[in-house]
Amino acid sequence: MAQPMVDGLERELAGRARVVRLNVAEPAGAEAQARFQTTKVPAIILLDADGVQRYRAEGKLPRRRAILAAVEQAS
């Protein structure tokens, strides 16, 4: 289940990165799915402050440390 991991990332990244959760069955999620052309869930996409994609994983949850490393590189 993705929720516990994302909850932890949200706490750990507070003040450094914003975690946004979207459901592809809802309008905002469907819009994001089309914009980023995701084909699988879950999709984890890291954007820098300019909106440039810096990390992407689809279809399975990546390791927590991979996401944290990507955040550090994008900072």
C-alpha positions as CSV (number, residue, x, y, z in Angstrom):
1,M,0.0,0.0,0.0
2,A,1.4,3.4,-1.0
3,Q,-0.3,5.5,1.7
4,P,2.0,4.7,4.6
5,M,5.2,5.4,2.5
6,V,3.8,8.6,1.1
7,D,2.7,9.7,4.6
8,G,6.2,9.2,5.8
9,L,7.7,11.1,2.9
10,E,5.3,13.9,3.5
11,R,6.4,14.2,7.1
12,E,10.1,13.8,6.3
13,L,10.1,16.3,3.4
14,A,8.0,19.0,5.2
15,G,9.5,22.4,4.4
16,R,11.7,21.0,1.6
17,A,9.3,19.6,-0.9
18,R,5.5,19.6,-1.3
19,V,3.8,16.2,-1.6
20,V,0.7,16.3,-3.8
21,R,-1.6,13.2,-3.9
22,L,-4.0,12.9,-6.8
23,N,-6.6,10.3,-7.7
24,V,-6.8,9.6,-11.5
25,A,-10.5,9.0,-11.1
26,E,-11.0,12.6,-10.1
27,P,-10.7,15.6,-12.4
28,A,-7.5,17.0,-11.1
29,G,-5.9,13.6,-11.1
30,A,-7.1,12.9,-14.7
31,E,-5.6,16.3,-15.8
32,A,-2.3,15.5,-14.2
33,Q,-2.3,12.0,-15.7
34,A,-2.8,13.6,-19.2
35,R,-0.2,16.3,-18.6
36,F,2.5,13.9,-17.5
37,Q,1.3,11.1,-19.7
38,T,1.3,8.5,-17.0
39,T,0.1,5.0,-17.9
40,K,0.4,3.2,-14.6
41,V,-0.4,3.7,-11.0
42,P,1.1,4.6,-8.7
43,A,3.1,7.3,-10.4
44,I,5.7,9.3,-8.5
45,I,6.9,12.4,-10.3
46,L,9.3,14.9,-8.8
47,L,9.3,18.4,-10.3
48,D,11.9,21.1,-9.4
49,A,10.9,24.6,-8.6
50,D,10.7,25.5,-12.3
51,G,8.3,22.6,-13.0
52,V,11.0,20.5,-14.8
53,Q,10.7,16.8,-14.2
54,R,13.6,15.4,-12.1
55,Y,12.4,11.9,-11.2
56,R,9.7,9.5,-12.3
57,A,8.6,6.1,-11.3
58,E,5.4,4.3,-12.5
59,G,3.7,1.1,-11.8
60,K,5.4,0.3,-8.5
61,L,6.6,2.3,-5.5
62,P,10.2,3.1,-5.7
63,R,12.4,2.8,-2.6
64,R,12.1,5.7,-0.2
65,R,15.8,6.4,-0.4
66,A,15.6,6.8,-4.2
67,I,12.9,9.5,-3.8
68,L,14.9,11.3,-1.1
69,A,18.0,11.2,-3.2
70,A,16.1,12.7,-6.1
71,V,14.8,15.5,-3.9
72,E,18.4,16.3,-2.7
73,Q,19.6,16.4,-6.3
74,A,16.8,18.7,-7.4
75,S,17.4,21.1,-4.5
